[in-house]
Amino acid sequence: MSKKARTEFFPSISKIQFEGPQSTNPLAFKYYQPDEVIMGKKMRQRAADWCRFAVCWWHTFNGQMGTDPFSNVKTHLRPWDKDSSMETFLTRVDVAFEFFTKLGVDYYCFHDVDVAPQGESLTEFQSNLDTISDKLLSKQKETGVKLLWSTQNLFSHPRYKDGAATSPNFDSFAFGCAQTKKMLDVGKKLNAETHVFWGGREGFATALNTKVKSELDHMASFLKMAVAYKKKIGFTAQFTIEPKAREPTAHQYDYDAQTVIGFLYQHGLENDFKVNIEPNHTTLAGHDYEHDLRMASALGMLGSIDCNAGQPYLGWDTDEFPSDPRKALLSMLIVVEQGGIAPGGNNFDCKLRRESTDIEDMFIAHIGGMDCLARGLIGACKLVQEGLMKKALETRYSSWNTSSLAKKVEDGKATLEEIEAYALAASEPKTSSGKQVIDRAQFKDILLKAPDAKIQEYRGYLDTVPLLSALLKEERNELAHALVEMVFNQGAVTSCFPLCRRLAD
């Protein structure tokens, strides 16, 4: 008796390949080359390599895609999303792993409610998680795809309307603890490399009905119990907390990276947690896109990244795919300078726009995000290798390296009296330029640098255009460089080369 044929959910999509910046194929990588070695590490996601890309389940496979704050009627109608039965949830596992392997990512992430039906009770929900996690583990073994992180959703169910770890209702707190314990068991079972805590409703709408100190103490107790249980079961994943300033509450306790880090130090948890930074959350806090990445990394607390972007003209968490090469460079520069992001990664906590309804759009969006970060990585490594920033920083802070008293300050051995004596004897400090060399123009220069072979490749297109035959060699070279700048300004190559080809025809 023959085996039943395996269902293919994306029959028109082949495994995504690298075709280079000149490609006009939307289903191909333009910058992301998995095996390309940059500064001693491959781009590819495994082990200690640079990118460690992951796909998130909740924006891609939870059956609710194509909604926004103004309509919960979804526009992304997938043939596998038949109903809310266990069979449908199991089918989504097959769909997801086909997507992961064709896209070429090595990691994925999920909340408990994304992958399993909650049923009629907590007991039933836990049983459903056992069934689903058995299949997830089987698919991981079959494909080699790994779990970057899992987490518990303690913000969607009505029982968590006032939070979970900070709820004024102890029973809600208890249910949150039970979900967390179960997900630590599931994470260990699936060999998750990190485990994220995001307090979606850990905060308040008004402080007038809130015992702020009690709620913060309860959250600390919750996290300490999680640490204790993790150690008890031998779960080795890195714990991280994800900051967010607001939404859905008016004020979130985990406002930004420094707020979270201060909380961890206050409660003696600084050695057990790092932070998982989502840049869209950072901008909601009023900071620059890469601000929390920089602050967390500077304090040795950057554990993982939910790489997405927000829309500055909208007032909510829009979770768009990254597309700005300058922001990508700034973000990946931080990753490069700290030597990588493992055991965390770059998880695409991003969703297709409501208007993007085709199945192939799922691939195109992720390809664009992966290419954007790969391009940022290439530029960041160039910046580090050329030493521009290092030289400028060393010059600006040189007085701290030449003064023995400055060294005593850094070592914590100086006194205010001896610093005063030094100042009374010293000349007035000289005013020197801050040399703010890292601006858009110079980042653009880094991103626009292309090898001679690539410029010649662009020239090849121009040489086939009869309309341009009267141009001198130098003029064609300038035009080739201009095409590269068009790519920078537009964030894609798809508009440049079709124009050349039409002119050639």
PyMOL commands that set and color helices and strands:
alter all, ss='L'
color gray80, all
select helices_A, chain A and resi 86-103+112-115+122-143+158-160+170-189+207-209+212-233+257-266+279-284+291-298+325-337+360-386+388-396+399-402+404-410+416-425+440-448+452-463+466-468+473-490+497-504
alter helices_A, ss='H'
color red, helices_A
select strands_A, chain A and resi 17-18+28-29+37-38+41-42+53-56+107-111+146-151+194-197+203-204+238-241+251-252+273-277+302-306+346-348
alter strands_A, ss='S'
color yellow, strands_A
deselect
rebuild
show_as cartoon
